[in-house]
Amino acid sequence: MPIRLYYAPKTRAGRVRWLLEELATPYELVAVDREGGECDGSEYRAIHPLGKVPAIADGEQVVFESAAICLHLADRFPEKNLAPALGTPERGLYYQWIVYGVATVEPAAMATFFAADDEAKATAAAALGEVVGVVGQAIERGGPFLLGEQFSAADVLVGSGLLWGRDMGWLDGQPALAEYADRLAERPAYKASLA
Ligand SMILES: N[C@@H](CCC(=O)N[C@@H](CS)C(=O)NCC(=O)O)C(=O)O
């Protein structure tokens, strides 16, 4: 039975779809539309208690939270090499970047996106620039990916946020970061995930 991805376009479900494409494993998209789609309101809350996307059903197992789903899927298909081995220095860096993506980059991006006025937006954008600059410095020191030569699920987690920000001009003035985002956007799996 293929993995079911509870999905809505232009949401964090996109990063899970990208990872599934990188894994080249069969999956099924289940449209979540709270206004009358295949999986609306209360029925969907049996899958995700807050009614949010993404979530997956992998056989009987349900997982929600995009980072947890990506960590789980990368481990589930070890032969695809999207996660370093447990207990290695690379695994530590892998955790670092995945958590940095959701716990540090995302809140800074949200603060910029939802800033109430121009002054607040400028302040938030400056803070976001510093936060994503850390990613750019890491790529400059040891790219082309966050773990060096090895592309991993960490690039999907961090990269999905950067690609969203790139479209809003948030990577302007950060050439290493912009090149990293361009490199990710060229991946066939990323392109397939947009279809
Ligand atoms: N931390 C969660 C965030 C999930 C989330 O907020 N999803 C948004 C879309 S990106 C959503 O479903 N919003 C619909 C709603 O809140 O009703 C994750 O990474 O999965």
The ligand as an ORCA input file, in Angstrom:
! r2SCAN-3c Opt
* xyz 0 1
  N       4.506     22.573     12.574
  C       3.558     22.016     11.645
  C       2.750     23.162     11.051
  C       1.535     22.663     10.303
  C       0.718     23.828      9.758
  O       0.586     24.899     10.381
  N       0.179     23.629      8.563
  C      -0.596     24.664      7.929
  C      -0.254     24.728      6.436
  S       1.426     25.124      6.147
  C      -2.074     24.337      7.999
  O      -2.460     23.185      7.897
  N      -2.923     25.343      8.163
  C      -4.337     25.151      8.109
  C      -5.016     25.532      9.377
  O      -4.330     25.959     10.323
  O      -6.220     25.411      9.419
  C       4.295     21.225     10.571
  O       5.447     21.565     10.266
  O       3.734     20.257     10.057
*
